[in-house]
Structure formats: C-alpha cells, structure tokens
C-alpha cells in the first residue's frame, strides 16, 4: 500500500480501482483527507486510516478511475451553441429545417436587424459533394430575417439572402485573407457559405454577447462535463485585447468566485492571424493578468489551416483531381519565430492542424524552438491532425510534442467520406494514426473538441479501441491504428493532466494528489469494446467532493 500520514475523512472501499499508476495499477480502496488522497491499497490496508469521523462508502465492486480530462474543447462556444438555436440534434437537412422554423416562430423580430436567428451545429457531411450548404434552403424559411448558422466544426457559416444583404456581401465582394465566399461557379453570386476568415464579414449583424452570456456558457459546460466524469479541461482558444484584458477570462473569474468552476482549467489565448510578432507583448500581458486573477492561461493557440472537405486544409500534395493544396494561415517563418519566443517566455504552444502540411509546419516550428532552448518544459501540443505523413509520425516522440486527437472522429461516417474523396486512397491510410504515434513513443492526449463532437469520454474510449462509430456497422477506419484500453484511459486522464501541467496534481490515483475520481455503473475492463460507450458515470468527485451524483446512491 502507498499512504501518507493522518486519518481519512472519506474512504472508498471494496471496489475495482484502476489507478493509472504503472507501479500499482489496481487497488481495492482509497482514503481521502481534505480533498487529497492519503492512501491507496487493499481494503484492509486502507482501513487503517479510518476513525470515528471517517465516512466509509462501499463501492460494491464497482469500477473507480481517476476522473477524466479533456485536452481540447471550447467551453464558451459550446455552452452558447447549446443555448441558442442549436442544430446539434439534427441528423438531416429536414431536421435542420424543422429546428430553424421553430426558432423563428419562438423568437420575435426585435433588434436593428429584424431579429437575427443564430445557431451552431450543422454537419458538413450532410451537404455533399463539398460540405457547403446553400442559402436557398434557408430562404425557404425566411427572406425577411437574417439566418446565420455556424458549422459544428466552427470553420463555416451558412447564411440566407437577408444576412448576405445586411452584411453587404455581393458578387463584387472580394474574398478576405484566409477566407472564402462560396460562389456559384457560373454567375459568381454568393451561394450562402462563408469559409474561415470570411465568417467575420457578418460580425456586424451577429447578436451581441453579454458578460452574463459568457458566464452562463462556462457554467453550463462545467455542469455538463462534470456529469460525464470530467474535472479538467483545456480551453482551446479565447479572445483577448491588446491591453491584456479578456471578457472570457473575466467570465471564468466570475464563475470561479461563485464556487461553480468545479474543474481544473488551462486556457489558450488565440494567436491573431491578421497580425504578426508585434502581438507577443499583448499575449504576455493577457497571460499575466489571468494569473493575477487565479486563472491559468499560459498557452497560445495557432490556427494553421482549415478543413479538408472545403479544401482549406493545408496539404503536402494537391487534393484529388485538382492543383489545390490549400495554404497556411500563418507563414512558417512567423510561426517558428513566435513558437521560439513563447518557448523562451515559458508559454506553451498549441497548434490547430488538419492537413499533413500543416502538421509538418507545426513540428518544424517546435524543432526550431528546440534549437534555441531544448530543455524548456512548455509541453507543446498539436491538435486534430486528420492526416499525418509517415515521415512525421516519429517526430512527436523526438520533439516531445503531445498529439491531441479526437477519438470520436476516428471512424467512418459522412464527414470522413468527404475527407477520403478529397485526399484519395493513399493518404487515407494515414488518417488519425493514433496507434502509430503511440508505437513510436509519442504521447497522446484526448480532447473532444466539444461541441464539435460529444464530450463523453466513454464513447471516445470505445471508438479509440474499435475505430467504429458507436452503434454503426461500417468497417473500422484504419483498424491497425486502434489503441489498448489502458492507453485510451491514460490519454483521457494522466496525459491530459500532463499537457495542462497538472500531472503532479491529478490524473492518477496516488497519495498526495487531488481526490478526483469517477465511479462507473459498468466495469469497462470487463465489457466488450463495442459496449464501453454504454457505461455511465454514477458519481464524479473533484477535490474529494461530489460534483455529479451522490455517494449515498452507491449503497443501492
């Protein structure tokens, strides 16, 4: 048994406890005092920490794990997307029509623009062949009210004619830098799709976001994530001002002050692609200001490219049947210089990459920084990586870069069909090579990119093991890239803690760490892989206190 001195105020016993501690992977009981783990071992050993005041909870053989983390999500975007006209539940264009019609009927025409209807959550894969929906579908619902809907991935807007008119977007409007207005190939007229930076063209007619909206979004996400067993997240990109202020940081502070931030949080500050190295002082001011407020924001998020179906992802070779390779939204020399400067300041770099060329650019930037300071403990992260060229797969381990994958994406489904069509069969062999990164010794952490995909770690673990979407019967996507259950659990726990610089605080069940646990209704180590997603969280504990469920319910 491993233990620290002192008596426990809580003992969880008679369970199957998977610790994510290589030296002692399994235990029967764990003791907690003042929110921290003081003993882990057999039921008899841990009982030595009991006194008259100790609460003892019988797990009745249930599985207890370290609570989960999420290495890449968007709490504000996700929380607000569910609060407005959410399309996430839609599974077809007809579903979208019904949801939007209801939102129009339920929201009066108010405001200077006649009552904008805004929502998030449409799937690119439902709009073949290029993932671009058109305005005529929305115009059939309303031509008098602006309708604006962001894709589930956040890279595209779908708007109606009224929104285009109010925003002044016409045939003559040029594409902005790093953006594209989708147009009719014959007439050049806008068809209703706005890609990447072109989304900003409608900012002037978007609904105002209040400070309360931001707080409510964060609080919603906390409750939702706690219900899924998550008590640690990495917010993958927030806005900030040149003076170091940030409305989102202020919202986090307000939620924390109310005692409602029952998660450990690490935050990325967004790199502004329309600016260069001159923004570095402002980033450092924002990071320092967050620290004074008790919020951790010591990471910068770089958006290097877009997405594959719309051909805005940056590829090493042209998309199938074209001469188009996409282009980087940040030039390699700027990215390398920024990464080096941030590394020297002790700031973590986090890169959005989709195409194989974008992945290589990010790895090259880290390699450049390593030449200047090879010992900096900044723990760079690269996210998404839909395609990784075989030559780059071993570099994650060599450079100490953590690969952040979204396991629910690693399966065959409509969006993946569009992806394969764009890149062809050869490159499709290198889609989400999670197993290869692991085999080369690289570190993998999981993040859902919520609200792009479900944040449920149990669904993610199932797909990580099977490479098949839950409930589907399609062939696995690159079956050789599946991982083991132990690897998947670690990628949702200790490796998330690592990228958040919290691996000495949480992520595994060892004495001295925070008592962050999850109790499941089913033992995923005894379930067939394709049933793991059916398991549910009964109780989530954060710093020793339940933040979802009730310990008393475990007695039943």
N, C-alpha and C positions, 0 to 999 in steps of 0.2 A: 504493500500500500504506500502511496505517496500522501503526505499530510503536512500541515502546518500546525503551529501551536494554537490552543484555545478551543472552546466548546462551540458547538454549532447552534444557530437559531433555526436552521432548516436542514433536514436530512431527507433525501430522495433515495429510497432503497427498494430492493427486490426487483430490480429492473435489468434490462439489457442495455448497457450504456456503452455506446461507441464513442471513444474519446477523441479520435483524430490525433492521437499521440502515439507515434511509432513505437516508443519504448513500452507502452502499456495501452494497447488499443481497446481492450474491453475491461469493463468493471461491472459491479453489481449495485454500487451505491456511491453517492456523492454528498458531501457535507458542505454547508454554506454558512458563513457568518458575515453580517454587514454587507451582503451583496457580492462577496467574493468566495471562491472555492477554497476550502481549507483541508479537504481530504477526499481521496478517490481510491476505491478499492473494493474488497469484498464487503458484504453486508455486515459481517461480524467485525471486521476491522473498523469500518466507518462508524459503527455503533458506539465505539469508544469515545466519540465526540459528542455524545448525547448527554444532556442533563434534564432537569425537570422542566425547563422552559423551552426545550427544543421541540419544534413541530416535526413530526415524522410522517412522511407521505409514502404509502405503499404503491409502487408503480405496477404491481401485479403482473410483472413480466413484460411490461411494455418497453418499447424502444425509446431511449433518450439520446439525443445528439446535441452537439453544440448548435446553438441557433444559427440560422443561415445568414449569409451576407449577399449583397448584390453589388457587383463591381461596375455596373453601368446602367443607370436609369435616369429618368427625367421627372423628378417628383412634382415640379410645378407644372410643366407641360402636361404630364399625365393626370394630375389631380384636376386641373382646369378642363382638360379634354373630356373628362367624365362629367363635369359639372354643367357643360353647355350642351349643344346639340350633338351628342355622341353617336357616331356611326359604328362603333366597335362591335356592337351586337349584330350588325348586318352581315349576311352571308351571300347576298346577291344584289344586283342593281335594283331589283324590285323592292328589296328590303330597304335600301337607301331611300328610294322614292317615298315609301311609307313613313320612315322616320323623319325625313325632312318635311314632308307635308304636315305631320303632327307638330313639329317645331314651329312651322309658320303659323299654324292655327292657334297654338298656345301662347305665342309671343306677339304682343300688339306692335303696331307700326309706330315706333317712337324714335326720337333722336333726329339729328340733322340729315341722316342718310336714309330715312324711311324705315328704320328697324332692320339692321343687318342681322342675318342669321348666320352664325359662325359655328363650326363644329370640326371635329377631328375623327379620323378612324377609318377612312375608306382604303380598301386594299387594291394595290396596283394590279395584282394578278387577275382581278375581275374585269379588267379592261384591256383585253388583247387587241392588237398584237404588240402594242408598245407601252402598255400601262398608263395611257393618258386618257382620262375621261373627257367628255366634251360638254360644252355649255348647253346644247340643245336639250339634254336630259333635265337640267336644272331649269331652263327656260320654260319647259312644260309645266313646272310647278309654280313659277312666278317670274314675271318680267318687270315687276314694279319694285320688288325688294331685292337688295343685294344678297346673294347667297355665296358664301365663301367656306370651303371645306378643305382642311389640310389632310394629307395622306397619313396613314398610320405610321409611316416612317419619318414624316416631317420634312421630306425633301420636295414636295409638290403641293400646289394648291389647285383646286377645282372650283371654278367660279362661273357665274352666269353672266349674261349680256349686261344686266344692270350694273353688276360690280365692275365689269370692264369699262362701261361708260363712265361711272362715277370716278374711277381711278384714272381716266384719260388714256386708257390703253387701246391703241388703234393699230391698223396695218402699218402705219408710219412709225410706230414706237420702236426704237432700236432695242435689241437685247442688252441688258446690263452686263457688266463684267461679272463673270462666274454665274451667269443666269441665262435662262432661255424662255422666250414666249413661244408656246406651241402654236403652230400656224397651219392653215390649210395649204397643202403643197401647191395647189393651183392658183389660189387667189391671194395668199399671204395673210389672210384675215386671221386674227386670234381665234382659236377654237375653244378656249376655256381652261387650258392647262398652263400653269406657271411653274417653272422648274428652278430649284436652288435660289440664287440671289434675286431672281425675278419675282419671288414671292413678296419682296419688300415693296413692290410697286403698288400694292393695295393697302399698305400700312395706314395710309391716311384715312381710310374708311373702316378700319377694324374697330370693334368695340373696345372701349377703354378698360384697362386692367387696374383695379384699385389695390391698395395695400392689403385690404381685407381679403380680396380675391386670392392674393398670393399666400396669405396665412392659411386660408381655408383649404387651398390646394395642398399645401405641405401637410396640414393636419389630416386631410383625407388620406394621403399617401401613407402616412405613419400608421394609421389605423388599418389600412388595407394590408400593408407589408407585415405588420405585427401578426395579423390573422393568418399569414402564410408562413410564420415562423422566422421572419426576417427582422434582425435587430441591428443591422449595419448596412449602410449603402454608400455608394459613390455617385454623387450628383454630377452627371457628365456634361456640364456646361451651363453657366449662368451669365447674365449680362452684368456689366459694371460700367461705371463712369470714370472719366479721366482723373477726377479728383479722389478716386478710391472708393467712392460711395457705391452702394448696390442696393436696390429695392429688395432683391431676393435675399441678400444677407440680412437685411433688416427684418424681413419676414421670418427667417429662421430664428433670429434672436427673439422675436416676439413669441413664437411658438414655444421656444425653449423656456422663456420666462414664465409661461403658463404651466410648465411641467408636462407639456404634451409632446415633446420631442423624445420619444422613448426608442430612439435608435442612435447609434454612433454614426456620425456624418462626416464625410470628406467631400469637398466641393472643388470642381474645376471652374476656373474663370475662362471664359471664351476668348480665344485669340481672334482679333478683329481682322478679317481677311482683306478689308479695304485699306488697312494701314500696315505699316512695317515695324521695324525695330524701335521706332520712336515711342511705341506704346508700352515698352518694357517698364519704365518708371511707374506708369499708372497701374499696371498689373501688380507690381510690388506694393504700391500703396494700398490697393484693394485687399491684397493678401494680409498685410499687416493690420489694416483696420478690422478685418474679420477676426484676426487673432485677439485683438483687444476686446472684442465682443464675445469671446469664448467660442467662436465658430472656426472650424478648420477649413481653410481654402488655400492650400499650398500646392495647387496643381493647375496647369493650364491646358485647355483643350484646343487642339488644332484640327480643323476640318479640312482635310487634304483633297477630298474628291466627293462625288455624288453617289449615284446608284447605277446598277447595270442595265435594267430594262430601258431606262430613258437615255442610256449611253452617256451619262455624265460621270461614271466611274472612270478612273484613270488606269488604263491597261498598257501592258508592255507591247502587245501586238494588237492590230485592228480587230474590232468587232467583226463577227462573221459576215461576209459579203459586203464589207464597207472598207473605207480607208480611215475611219474614225477610231481614235484611241482614247478619246476624252482628253482632259487636261487637268493638271494640278491647280487647285485654287490657291496654293501657296507655292511660290517658287522654291526649288530645292536649296538654293544658297541662303535664302531668307530663313527657311525652316531650320537649317543646320546652325546658322548663327544664333537664332532665337533659342534653340534647344541648348546650345553651349552656354549662353548667357544665363538661362534659367537654371541649368545644372550647377553653375558656379554659385548661384544665389540659393541653392538648396531647394529649388522648386521642381516638382515632378512634371514631366511632360506626358500628355495623353493624346493619342492621335486617332482620329476617325479615318479609317481606310477601308475601301471596298475592293477596288481593283488591285491586281498584282503589282502594278507600277507604283501605286500609292503606298502599298506595304513596303516596297523596296525603298521608296523615298524616306519613309519614317525610320526604317532601320539604318539607312545611311546617315540620317541626321543624328541618331543616337551614337553611331560609330564615330562621327566627327567629334561629338561632345566627349566621348570616352578618351580620345587622344589628348584632350586638354586636362581632364580630371577623371582618371579611370577608377577612382575609389569613391566617388560621390554616391551616397546612398539615397538617390532620388527615385528609384524604382519606376522607370518609365513603363508605360502601358500602350499597347496598340489594340484598338477595338475593331470588331466586325470581321475584316479580312475574309470576304467572301471567296477570294481566290488568293492562294499564296504559291508563287512559283517554287518548284522543288529546290532550286538553288538557295532560296531564302529561308527555308524551313529550319535548318540547323542554326541559323543566326540568332534566334531568340535566346537559346541557351548561352551561346558565346557572348552575347552582349548584355545578358541579364535583363531582357525585356519580357514582361509578362504579357501573354496573349489573352485578350479578353474576348471570349466567344459567347454567343447567344445560343445555347443548346437547342432551344425550340425551333431555330431556323435550320438546323442541320438535318433536314428531311425533305422528301419530295412532296411538293404541294404547288398550287398555281403560280405563286411568285417564283419558285425555283424553276418551273417550266419555262418562264420568260427568260430567266437568267441563263439557262442552258442553251436556249435558242440564240441568245446574243453572243455567247462566248464559244460555242461549239463543243464537240465531244472530247477533244484533247484536254483543254483547260478545265472542263467539267470534272476531270479526275482529281483536280486539286482544290475542290470546293470544301471549305471548312476542314482542313486537315488536322483536326484536334489530336487524334491519336499519334500522328507523325511528330507534332510538336512535343508531345509527352515522351515519345520514344527517343527523341534527340536530347532529352534532358531539360526541355523548356518548362517554364511554369505556366499553368493555365488557371485563370480565374473566370468564373461565370457571372454574367450580368444579363438581365432580360432585355435591356433597352426599353423597359416599360415606359410608356404604354403602347409601344410598337408591338409587343408580344406579352402574353401572360407572364406575370412575375412569379408564378408558383414554382418554387424550386423542385418540387416533387415531379411535376410534369417535365421540367428541364432535365432532371436526372434520368427519367425514363427514356427520353429521346437521346440523351448523351450515350446511353448504353445500347439503344436499338437502331438509331438513325431512321426511325419511322415515326410519323406523326401519331399522337395518341388517337386510338380508335380507328385508324386507317389501315388499309391492307396493301398499300403500294410497296414496291421494292425499297429496301433500305438505300439511303443516299451514301454511297461510299462506305460500305459495311466495315471495311478494314480500318476506318478512322474512328470507330467506336472506342470508348474507354471502359475501364472497370468501374464497379460501384464505388470502391474505395477512392479511386481517382476523382470521380464525379463529386462525392461528398466533400473531399478535401477542397476541390475547386469552388464549392459553394460556402466553405467555412474558413479554414485557415489561410487559403490563398487570397480570398477577399480581404481578410484581416491584414495580410502582408501588404497588398497594394495600398491599403489605407494607413499603413504604418502603425497598425494596431495588433500585430501578431504576438506581442508580448502582453497584450491586454485581453484578447478574446480570440475566438476561432478554434479553440480546442479545450478539452476538459482536463485541466491540470491545476494543482494547487497554486494559488496566487493570482489566477486570472479571474476576470469578471464572471459571475454566475449567469451566463447567457445560454439558455437551454431551449430545446423544443422536444415535446413528447408527442409521439405519433400514435394513431389508432391502430396502425398495422406495422409490422416489422418488415421494412423494405429489404432487409438482408435475407428474408425468408420468402419473399414474393417472387414470382416470375417477373422478368424485367418489364414485360409489357403491361404489368399490373401496378407498377410502382406509382404511377400517377393517380391511382385510386385511393392511395393513403391520404389521410387528412391530419391536420395539426389539431391536437386537443388542447395543448397549453403551450404558450410561449412565455419564457421568463427573461427579463432584462435586468441585469444587476440584482438578481435574486428575487425580483418581484414579478408576479404575473402581469403581462400586458395584453394577453389574449387568453381567454378560457379561465378556468377555475381549478385550482389544485384539488378542491374538495370533490370535483367531478371524477377524479381518478379513482376514487374509492368504489365507484359503481362497476 
